[in-house]
Amino acid sequence: GFIYQNTSEDAIKKLLSEEKVYYYVGFDPTGDSLHVGHLLPVMAMRRLQQAGHVPIVMVGGATGQIGDPSGKSEARVILSKEVVAHNAECIRKQLSRFISEDNAIFVNNAEWFNNMLYLDFLRDIGSKFSVNKMLTAESVKMRLETGLSFLEFNYMIMQSYDFYMLYQKYGCTMQFGGDDQWANMLGGTELIRRKLGKDAYAMTITLLLNSEGKKMGKTQSGAVWLDPEKTSPFDFYQYWRN
């Protein structure tokens, strides 16, 4: 029950058994700490690293300035660039405790987004996406009822571009994420196919839910943080014990 969806189970099994695979998970620095909901994709990264594959840990210094609408009933608070940069550094330090830096790549997508020209992005990347298809994504459909800003609507294209850039820079062929990321991840595999004529793969991990059946995150009451200053070791233990 750990894996929820994948683009091609047979192809992924073959790839992982025959090659050293570069794979990535993205973490948006919308806070200065990860929470327990992030642990599941981190576990997947760690297991594959132990099996000899190479994780690319991507902190979203650019996408964190927008906020993923997936699984959200309303828009996130827009953070300043300074706060996002601070959060990104905090999260990078946290992740390095789980993922060995000896055989991993740590990147920040601000590297390729910060100096990008809007018109170039629209022509080169925006032209590869169908609005009709984007509107069928569950994450978008849910928000259309409550209101979805154009800013957030761009998030899928930005995440897709991340996968495309990591494929080009590092030969990254696989992406992992929570099951609410499925449409964004498929966007990336499709962009790589259309721009490069290459195959890339995606695998989602079952979301960690609280007792009310809602996604475990910092916006739900009772967030369980991985920072001992935010959730003490005692409270962390008691949460799971209870």
GUSE-943852 format. One record per atom (N, C-alpha, C, CB): atom name; y, x, z. Coordinates in steps of 0.02 Angstrom, whole numbers. Glycine has a CB too. Example, Ala and Ser with C-alpha at 12.3 -4.5 7.8 and 13.67 -1.06 7.14 Angstrom:
  name       Y       X       Z
     N    -284     660     390
    CA    -225     615     390
     C    -165     660     390
    CB    -224     565     452
     N    -112     642     354
    CA     -53     684     357
     C       2     645     394
    CB     -30     704     286
***
This chain:
  name       Y       X       Z
     N     -61      40       0
    CA       0       0       0
     C      63      41       0
    CB       1     -45      59
     N      56     107      -2
    CA     115     151       0
     C     154     148     -66
    CB      94     224      14
     N     117     151    -123
    CA     149     147    -189
     C     153      74    -210
    CB     108     188    -242
     N     212      54    -232
    CA     224     -15    -251
     C     218     -26    -327
    CB     293     -38    -226
     N     253      16    -366
    CA     252       9    -438
     C     253      79    -469
    CB     312     -33    -464
     N     228      84    -531
    CA     236     146    -568
     C     237     131    -642
    CB     180     198    -550
     N     263     177    -681
    CA     270     164    -752
     C     204     172    -790
    CB     322     212    -782
     N     160     217    -766
    CA      95     226    -798
     C      49     265    -752
    CB     102     262    -867
     N       7     230    -716
    CA     -35     263    -665
     C     -79     317    -695
    CB     -78     211    -629
     N    -111     303    -751
    CA    -156     352    -782
     C    -118     415    -803
    CB    -193     322    -842
     N     -60     405    -836
    CA     -21     462    -860
     C       5     503    -801
    CB      38     437    -902
     N      25     470    -747
    CA      51     506    -688
     C      -5     546    -655
    CB      81     456    -638
     N     -63     516    -648
    CA    -120     552    -618
     C    -138     614    -659
    CB    -182     506    -612
     N    -139     605    -725
    CA    -155     661    -770
     C    -103     716    -763
    CB    -159     636    -843
     N     -40     697    -763
    CA      15     746    -758
     C      11     786    -693
    CB      83     710    -764
     N       1     750    -637
    CA       0     782    -571
     C     -61     827    -562
    CB       2     730    -516
     N    -115     812    -597
    CA    -176     852    -589
     C    -178     912    -635
    CB    -236     808    -601
     N    -137     910    -689
    CA    -140     964    -738
     C     -80    1011    -739
    CB    -148     934    -806
     N     -23     989    -712
    CA      38    1030    -717
     C      74    1034    -650
    CB      85    1001    -769
     N     118    1084    -645
    CA     164    1087    -588
     C     223    1043    -607
    CB     187    1162    -571
     N     231     988    -571
    CA     280     937    -589
     C     344     945    -548
    CB     251     867    -580
     N     401     940    -582
    CA     466     937    -549
     C     483     863    -543
    CB     523     977    -589
     N     496     840    -482
    CA     509     769    -469
     C     569     763    -423
    CB     446     734    -438
     N     601     705    -423
    CA     660     699    -381
     C     665     632    -345
    CB     722     709    -422
     N     702     635    -289
    CA     723     575    -253
     C     797     584    -239
    CB     681     565    -185
     N     836     531    -249
    CA     907     534    -235
     C     924     500    -170
    CB     946     503    -292
     N     972     529    -134
    CA     996     501     -70
     C    1072     496     -73
    CB     972     545      -9
     N    1098     436     -70
    CA    1171     428     -71
     C    1200     438      -1
    CB    1190     358     -98
     N    1251     481       5
    CA    1280     496      71
     C    1330     443      93
    CB    1313     564      70
     N    1306     381     100
    CA    1351     327     123
     C    1358     328     199
    CB    1324     259     101
     N    1320     372     232
    CA    1326     384     304
     C    1314     458     316
    CB    1277     340     345
     N    1326     481     378
    CA    1317     553     392
     C    1247     568     419
    CB    1369     576     441
     N    1202     519     415
    CA    1133     529     437
     C    1087     485     396
    CB    1125     515     513
     N    1025     508     387
    CA     973     465     359
     C     947     420     414
    CB     917     508     328
     N     912     366     394
    CA     880     323     443
     C     805     318     425
    CB     913     252     444
     N     767     281     464
    CA     695     281     455
     C     674     251     387
    CB     662     242     511
     N     716     209     357
    CA     700     183     291
     C     694     238     239
    CB     752     134     270
     N     729     294     250
    CA     726     351     204
     C     661     391     212
    CB     786     396     214
     N     626     381     266
    CA     568     424     280
     C     512     416     229
    CB     541     410     349
     N     504     357     202
    CA     448     346     156
     C     454     388      92
    CB     444     272     137
     N     511     387      56
    CA     516     432      -2
     C     513     505      18
    CB     580     418     -40
     N     538     522      78
    CA     534     592     101
     C     461     611     111
    CB     574     601     168
     N     420     565     137
    CA     348     578     146
     C     315     592      78
    CB     314     519     181
     N     334     552      28
    CA     306     562     -39
     C     325     630     -66
    CB     330     506     -88
     N     388     650     -57
    CA     411     715     -80
     C     372     771     -45
    CB     486     724     -67
     N     364     764      20
    CA     331     816      60
     C     258     825      39
    CB     335     799     134
     N     223     769      29
    CA     152     771       9
     C     144     807     -59
    CB     122     700       6
     N     187     789    -106
    CA     183     820    -172
     C     202     894    -169
    CB     227     783    -222
     N     249     911    -126
    CA     267     982    -118
     C     208    1021     -89
    CB     329     990     -71
     N     173     991     -41
    CA     115    1024     -12
     C      59    1032     -63
    CB      89     984      49
     N      59     989    -115
    CA       8     993    -167
     C      28    1042    -223
    CB      -4     923    -197
     N      86    1075    -214
    CA     105    1127    -262
     C     158    1106    -312
    CB      46    1149    -298
     N     183    1045    -308
    CA     235    1022    -353
     C     304    1038    -324
    CB     228     946    -368
     N     356    1032    -364
    CA     423    1054    -344
     C     471     995    -336
    CB     451    1105    -395
     N     493     982    -274
    CA     540     927    -263
     C     612     947    -280
    CB     536     903    -191
     N     647     901    -311
    CA     719     908    -320
     C     752     856    -274
    CB     741     898    -397
     N     785     881    -223
    CA     818     837    -175
     C     890     828    -198
    CB     815     868    -101
     N     906     768    -219
    CA     973     756    -246
     C    1015     714    -198
    CB     969     723    -314
     N    1070     741    -177
    CA    1118     703    -136
     C    1172     677    -183
    CB    1149     747     -79
     N    1186     613    -179
    CA    1231     580    -226
     C    1303     583    -206
    CB    1211     509    -236
     N    1333     642    -214
    CA    1404     649    -198
     C    1448     606    -243
    CB    1425     721    -204
     N    1424     590    -304
    CA    1461     547    -350
     C    1441     474    -341
    CB    1449     569    -423
     N    1376     459    -344
    CA    1353     390    -338
     C    1369     362    -268
    CB    1278     385    -351
     N    1374     405    -218
    CA    1392     383    -150
     C    1463     356    -146
    CB    1384     440    -101
     N    1503     373    -196
    CA    1572     347    -197
     C    1575     276    -224
    CB    1617     393    -240
     N    1518     253    -253
    CA    1514     185    -279
     C    1472     140    -234
    CB    1486     185    -351
     N    1411     163    -220
    CA    1365     123    -179
     C    1319      81    -222
    CB    1404      79    -131
     N    1255      87    -210
    CA    1205      51    -249
     C    1205     -23    -228
    CB    1135      81    -239
     N    1214     -69    -276
    CA    1212    -140    -259
     C    1141    -166    -245
    CB    1243    -181    -315
     N    1090    -127    -262
    CA    1020    -150    -254
     C    1006    -169    -181
    CB     971     -96    -276
     N     979    -228    -172
    CA     960    -250    -105
     C    1018    -269     -61
    CB     920    -198     -72
     N    1078    -271     -88
    CA    1138    -287     -48
     C    1165    -355     -68
    CB    1191    -233     -56
     N    1184    -395     -19
    CA    1212    -460     -34
     C    1288    -457     -45
    CB    1196    -510      23
     N    1319    -400     -27
    CA    1390    -392     -38
     C    1406    -318     -50
    CB    1432    -419      22
     N    1466    -305     -76
    CA    1485    -236     -94
     C    1489    -192     -31
    CB    1552    -236    -132
     N    1472    -129     -39
    CA    1480     -80      15
     C    1554     -64      23
    CB    1439     -16       0
     N    1571     -38      81
    CA    1639     -13      92
     C    1646      51      52
    CB    1653      -1     169
     N    1701      57      15
    CA    1713     117     -26
     C    1738     173      19
    CB    1763     102     -84
     N    1703     228      18
    CA    1720     285      61
     C    1764     334      23
    CB    1657     321      85
     N    1805     372      61
    CA    1846     423      29
     C    1803     480       5
    CB    1900     448      78
     N    1828     519     -42
    CA    1791     576     -69
     C    1776     627     -14
    CB    1830     610    -125
     N    1823     635      33
    CA    1813     683      88
     C    1756     662     133
    CB    1878     690     129
     N    1752     598     149
    CA    1699     572     192
     C    1631     580     157
    CB    1711     497     211
     N    1629     564      92
    CA    1567     570      54
     C    1543     643      53
    CB    1576     545     -18
     N    1590     690      43
    CA    1572     761      41
     C    1545     784     109
    CB    1634     804      21
     N    1576     761     163
    CA    1552     777     231
     C    1482     749     242
    CB    1601     750     284
     N    1473     686     225
    CA    1407     653     233
     C    1354     689     193
    CB    1411     579     213
     N    1371     710     132
    CA    1323     744      88
     C    1297     808     121
    CB    1355     761      20
     N    1341     845     153
    CA    1320     908     185
     C    1276     893     246
    CB    1382     949     206
     N    1292     841     284
    CA    1251     822     342
     C    1181     803     320
    CB    1285     763     381
     N    1176     764     267
    CA    1111     739     243
     C    1070     797     213
    CB    1120     684     190
     N    1103     842     179
    CA    1067     900     152
     C    1034     939     209
    CB    1116     946     113
     N    1070     949     264
    CA    1042     985     321
     C     982     948     350
    CB    1095     996     375
     N     988     882     356
    CA     933     842     382
     C     871     848     338
    CB     953     769     388
     N     881     841     273
    CA     824     842     226
     C     789     910     226
    CB     848     826     156
     N     826     964     238
    CA     795    1030     238
     C     747    1040     296
    CB     849    1084     240
     N     748     995     345
    CA     700     998     400
     C     632     969     380
    CB     727     961     461
     N     633     927     329
    CA     571     895     306
     C     542     928     243
    CB     584     821     291
     N     588     950     200
    CA     568     979     135
     C     582    1054     137
    CB     605     945      75
     N     530    1094     131
    CA     538    1167     133
     C     583    1191      77
    CB     470    1203     130
     N     635    1229      93
    CA     682    1254      42
     C     653    1311       1
    CB     746    1276      76
     N     595    1337      23
    CA     563    1393     -14
     C     539    1371     -83
    CB     504    1421      26
     N     521    1307     -89
    CA     494    1283    -152
     C     525    1216    -169
    CB     416    1278    -149
     N     591    1214    -168
    CA     626    1151    -182
     C     694    1167    -212
    CB     634    1108    -117
     N     723    1118    -245
    CA     790    1125    -274
     C     834    1072    -241
    CB     789    1117    -353
     N     890    1092    -215
    CA     938    1046    -185
     C     999    1041    -231
    CB     959    1068    -113
     N    1016     980    -253
    CA    1072     971    -299
     C    1116     913    -275
    CB    1047     958    -371
     N    1177     911    -303
    CA    1224     857    -289
     C    1249     832    -356
    CB    1284     882    -242
     N    1245     767    -368
    CA    1263     742    -435
     C    1338     744    -448
    CB    1238     672    -444
     N    1378     761    -397
    CA    1449     772    -409
     C    1459     830    -458
    CB    1487     786    -342
     N    1409     874    -460
    CA    1411     932    -504
     C    1423     913    -577
    CB    1345     972    -498
     N    1392     859    -600
    CA    1401     839    -670
     C    1446     778    -679
    CB    1334     824    -701
     N    1460     741    -626
    CA    1503     683    -634
     C    1577     697    -622
    CB    1480     628    -588
     N    1592     745    -578
    CA    1662     754    -557
     C    1710     771    -614
    CB    1666     807    -506
     N    1687     808    -663
    CA    1732     828    -718
     C    1716     793    -784
    CB    1728     903    -728
     N    1680     737    -778
    CA    1660     701    -839
     C    1718     659    -866
    CB    1599     657    -825
     N    1724     658    -931
    CA    1775     617    -963
     C    1747     548    -976
    CB    1800     650   -1029
     N    1785     497    -957
    CA    1761     428    -960
     C    1742     407   -1031
    CB    1815     381    -933
     N    1784     424   -1080
    CA    1770     404   -1148
     C    1706     436   -1175
    CB    1829     422   -1194
     N    1695     499   -1158
    CA    1634     534   -1178
     C    1572     499   -1149
    CB    1635     608   -1156
     N    1578     480   -1085
    CA    1521     448   -1051
     C    1506     380   -1083
    CB    1537     439    -976
     N    1558     342   -1098
    CA    1548     276   -1130
     C    1514     283   -1198
    CB    1616     240   -1138
     N    1537     332   -1237
    CA    1510     340   -1305
     C    1439     367   -1304
    CB    1556     387   -1345
     N    1428     419   -1263
    CA    1362     453   -1264
     C    1308     416   -1225
    CB    1370     523   -1236
     N    1327     387   -1169
    CA    1278     357   -1124
     C    1282     280   -1123
    CB    1287     384   -1053
     N    1343     254   -1116
    CA    1352     181   -1114
     C    1324     146   -1175
    CB    1425     164   -1106
     N    1327     181   -1232
    CA    1304     151   -1294
     C    1228     141   -1296
    CB    1324     194   -1353
     N    1192     173   -1250
    CA    1118     169   -1248
     C    1093     112   -1203
    CB    1089     235   -1223
     N    1140      76   -1172
    CA    1120      23   -1125
     C    1139     -46   -1151
    CB    1152      35   -1056
     N    1093     -93   -1143
    CA    1105    -162   -1162
     C    1127    -201   -1100
    CB    1041    -195   -1194
     N    1186    -232   -1104
    CA    1210    -273   -1047
     C    1162    -331   -1035
    CB    1282    -300   -1061
     N    1136    -360   -1089
    CA    1088    -415   -1082
     C    1028    -394   -1039
    CB    1064    -439   -1152
     N    1003    -334   -1053
    CA     945    -310   -1016
     C     964    -294    -944
    CB     916    -247   -1049
     N    1023    -265    -934
    CA    1045    -248    -866
     C    1052    -311    -823
    CB    1113    -211    -868
     N    1073    -365    -854
    CA    1082    -428    -817
     C    1016    -459    -793
    CB    1119    -477    -860
     N     960    -437    -823
    CA     895    -464    -802
     C     867    -427    -741
    CB     845    -461    -860
     N     898    -370    -723
    CA     874    -332    -665
     C     882    -373    -602
    CB     912    -265    -659
     N     832    -373    -559
    CA     833    -413    -498
     C     893    -397    -454
    CB     769    -402    -459
     N     909    -331    -449
    CA     965    -310    -407
     C    1031    -337    -431
    CB     968    -234    -404
     N    1037    -345    -497
    CA    1099    -372    -526
     C    1100    -448    -521
    CB    1107    -350    -600
     N    1044    -480    -537
    CA    1041    -554    -536
     C    1058    -581    -466
    CB     970    -578    -556
     N    1032    -547    -415
    CA    1044    -571    -346
     C    1118    -569    -329
    CB    1004    -527    -296
     N    1152    -517    -354
    CA    1223    -510    -337
     C    1269    -552    -380
    CB    1243    -437    -343
     N    1245    -575    -437
    CA    1288    -616    -480
     C    1308    -681    -445
    CB    1252    -632    -546
     N    1266    -703    -398
    CA    1281    -765    -361
     C    1338    -755    -312
    CB    1218    -789    -324
     N    1343    -695    -283
    CA    1395    -682    -233
     C    1453    -642    -260
    CB    1365    -645    -173
     N    1444    -613    -319
    CA    1497    -573    -349
     C    1478    -500    -355
    CB    1561    -580    -309
     N    1484    -473    -415
    CA    1467    -403    -428
     C    1525    -370    -465
    CB    1401    -397    -470
     N    1553    -318    -435
    CA    1610    -285    -467
     C    1586    -242    -526
    CB    1648    -242    -416
     N    1632    -228    -572
    CA    1617    -184    -628
     C    1598    -114    -603
    CB    1677    -181    -678
     N    1630     -94    -549
    CA    1614     -29    -518
     C    1540     -24    -502
    CB    1657     -18    -454
     N    1514     -75    -467
    CA    1443     -74    -447
     C    1397     -83    -507
    CB    1430    -129    -395
     N    1420    -121    -556
    CA    1379    -133    -616
     C    1363     -67    -652
    CB    1415    -181    -664
     N    1407     -18    -644
    CA    1397      48    -675
     C    1344      89    -640
    CB    1462      86    -675
     N    1324      69    -580
    CA    1280     112    -540
     C    1214     127    -576
    CB    1265      79    -472
     N    1185      77    -607
    CA    1121      86    -642
     C    1127     140    -696
    CB    1098      20    -674
     N    1183     139    -732
    CA    1193     189    -785
     C    1200     259    -755
    CB    1255     171    -828
     N    1235     263    -699
    CA    1245     328    -667
     C    1179     357    -641
    CB    1295     322    -609
     N    1138     315    -610
    CA    1073     339    -585
     C    1028     359    -643
    CB    1039     284    -542
     N    1032     322    -697
    CA     993     339    -757
     C    1015     407    -784
    CB    1001     284    -811
     N    1080     418    -783
    CA    1107     482    -808
     C    1085     540    -763
    CB    1184     478    -811
     N    1080     528    -698
    CA    1055     580    -652
     C     986     604    -675
    CB    1051     553    -579
     N     941     557    -689
    CA     873     574    -710
     C     876     614    -775
    CB     830     509    -719
     N     917     591    -821
    CA     925     625    -886
     C     950     697    -876
    CB     975     586    -932
     N     999     706    -832
    CA    1026     773    -820
     C     974     819    -786
    CB    1089     769    -775
     N     937     792    -738
    CA     886     832    -704
     C     829     849    -751
    CB     859     794    -642
     N     814     805    -798
    CA     763     820    -849
     C     787     880    -891
    CB     750     758    -894
     N     850     877    -910
    CA     877     931    -952
     C     883     997    -915
    CB     946     911    -979
     N     906     995    -853
    CA     920    1057    -815
     C     857    1089    -787
    CB     968    1042    -759
     N     810    1047    -764
    CA     752    1074    -726
     C     684    1053    -754
    CB     757    1053    -655
     N     684    1012    -807
    CA     621     987    -832
     C     590     935    -784
    CB     572    1044    -843
     N     634     898    -749
    CA     611     847    -701
     C     583     787    -739
    CB     669     825    -654
     N     519     772    -728
    CA     486     719    -766
     C     469     657    -725
    CB     424     746    -798
     N     485     659    -660
    CA     464     603    -618
     C     517     587    -565
    CB     397     618    -584
     N     526     523    -551
    CA     572     502    -499
     C     537     455    -451
    CB     634     467    -531
     N     553     463    -386
    CA     527     419    -334
     C     586     383    -301
    CB     486     459    -281
     N     573     324    -274
    CA     624     287    -238
     C     595     224    -209
    CB     684     271    -284
     N     635     189    -169
    CA     614     125    -141
     C     605      73    -196
    CB     665     101     -90
     N     567      21    -181
    CA     550     -27    -234
     C     610     -68    -258
    CB     496     -75    -209
     N     667     -65    -221
    CA     727     -98    -246
     C     763     -57    -299
    CB     775    -112    -187
     N     736       4    -312
    CA     766      49    -362
     C     734      43    -432
    CB     760     120    -338
     N     686       0    -438
    CA     644      -3    -499
     C     685      -6    -563
    CB     598     -62    -495
     N     733     -53    -567
    CA     772     -61    -629
     C     813       2    -644
    CB     819    -122    -623
     N     842      32    -593
    CA     881      93    -603
     C     837     150    -628
    CB     915     114    -537
     N     776     155    -601
    CA     731     208    -620
     C     706     198    -692
    CB     671     211    -572
     N     691     136    -710
    CA     670     122    -779
     C     726     139    -828
    CB     649      48    -786
     N     788     127    -806
    CA     846     144    -847
     C     846     218    -864
    CB     911     125    -812
     N     827     260    -815
    CA     823     332    -825
     C     769     353    -874
    CB     813     367    -759
     N     710     323    -866
    CA     655     340    -912
     C     672     319    -983
    CB     588     307    -890
     N     705     262    -990
    CA     724     237   -1056
     C     778     281   -1087
    CB     749     164   -1050
     N     826     303   -1046
    CA     880     347   -1072
     C     851     413   -1097
    CB     933     359   -1017
     N     804     442   -1059
    CA     772     504   -1080
     C     734     494   -1145
    CB     724     530   -1024
     N     701     438   -1151
    CA     663     423   -1212
     C     710     415   -1272
    CB     620     360   -1203
     N     765     379   -1262
    CA     811     366   -1318
     C     852     427   -1337
    CB     857     310   -1300
     N     872     468   -1288
    CA     914     526   -1303
     C     872     587   -1324
    CB     956     544   -1242
     N     814     596   -1292
    CA     775     657   -1303
     C     708     647   -1337
    CB     764     691   -1237
     N     686     584   -1340
    CA     621     570   -1370
     C     563     595   -1327
    CB     616     601   -1438
     N     574     600   -1261
    CA     524     626   -1214
     C     502     572   -1164
    CB     552     688   -1175
     N     443     583   -1134
    CA     419     536   -1083
     C     439     560   -1014
    CB     342     530   -1088
     N     458     513    -973
    CA     472     526    -902
     C     442     468    -863
    CB     549     534    -888
     N     430     479    -799
    CA     392     430    -759
     C     429     412    -695
    CB     322     458    -743
     N     414     353    -670
    CA     445     329    -608
     C     393     296    -565
    CB     503     280    -624
     N     402     304    -500
    CA     356     274    -452
     C     396     249    -392
    CB     301     325    -429
     N     386     186    -374
    CA     423     159    -316
     C     377     155    -255
    CB     452      90    -332
     N     409     158    -198
    CA     373     158    -134
     C     391      94     -98
    CB     391     221     -91
     N     342      62     -68
    CA     352       0     -32
     C     407       9      21
    CB     287     -24       2
     N     455     -37      23
    CA     510     -32      70
     C     485     -42     142
    CB     564     -83      53
     N     518      -7     187
    CA     506     -18     258
     C     549     -77     280
    CB     522      47     301
     N     517    -128     309
    CA     552    -188     328
     C     554    -196     404
    CB     519    -250     296
     N     605    -229     428
    CA     608    -243     501
     C     569    -307     516
    CB     682    -250     525
     N     570    -328     578
    CA     529    -385     600
     C     551    -450     567
    CB     533    -392     676
     N     612    -451     539
    CA     637    -511     504
     C     621    -509     429
    CB     712    -518     514
     N     586    -455     408
    CA     569    -449     338
     C     625    -422     295
    CB     547    -514     311
     N     677    -394     326
    CA     733    -365     289
     C     726    -290     285
    CB     800    -385     322
     N     755    -261     233
    CA     752    -189     222
     C     783    -152     281
    CB     789    -170     157
     N     746    -101     304
    CA     772     -60     359
     C     827     -16     333
    CB     714     -17     392
     N     887     -25     359
    CA     943      15     336
     C     998      15     387
    CB     969     -10     269
     N    1052      50     372
    CA    1105      55     422
     C    1148      -7     425
    CB    1148     115     407
     N    1144     -51     373
    CA    1185    -111     374
     C    1153    -167     413
    CB    1200    -133     303
     N    1086    -163     423
    CA    1053    -213     464
     C    1060    -194     537
    CB     977    -220     444
     N    1064    -243     580
    CA    1073    -229     651
     C    1012    -190     677
    CB    1083    -294     692
     N    1026    -144     722
    CA     972    -105     751
     C     946     -49     707
    CB     915    -150     768
     N     991     -16     671
    CA     970      41     629
     C     939      95     673
    CB    1030      69     589
     N     886     126     648
    CA     852     180     684
     C     866     245     646
    CB     774     167     691
     N     910     285     674
    CA     934     346     640
     C     889     405     653
    CB    1005     362     662
     N     894     455     607
    CA     858     517     617
     C     901     569     652
    CB     833     544     550
     N     961     551     669
    CA    1007     595     706
     C    1002     578     780
    CB    1081     587     680
     N     983     627     823
    CA     975     613     895
     C    1040     592     929
    CB     947     673     929
     N    1097     607     896
    CA    1161     585     925
     C    1172     510     913
    CB    1219     626     893
     N    1139     483     862
    CA    1148     412     846
     C    1092     369     876
    CB    1151     403     770
     N    1031     395     872
    CA     974     361     904
     C     938     415     945
    CB     924     328     849
     N     939     407    1010
    CA     910     459    1053
     C     834     462    1042
    CB     926     445    1128
     N     803     520    1055
    CA     730     524    1049
     C     694     471    1090
    CB     707     593    1072
     N     722     454    1148
    CA     691     402    1190
     C     693     334    1155
    CB     728     398    1258
     N     752     316    1128
    CA     759     252    1093
     C     717     250    1030
    CB     832     239    1076
     N     712     308     997
    CA     672     313     936
     C     599     298     952
    CB     678     383     904
     N     574     329    1005
    CA     504     318    1026
     C     494     245    1047
    CB     485     365    1084
     N     540     219    1087
    CA     533     150    1111
     C     533      99    1055
    CB     589     134    1160
     N     572     113    1003
    CA     574      66     946
     C     504      55     918
    CB     622      91     892
     N     470     111     904
    CA     403     106     874
     C     352      81     924
    CB     382     174     846
     N     360     101     986
    CA     314      78    1039
     C     317       2    1046
    CB     332     112    1107
     N     377     -25    1042
    CA     386     -97    1051
     C     365    -136     989
    CB     459    -112    1067
***
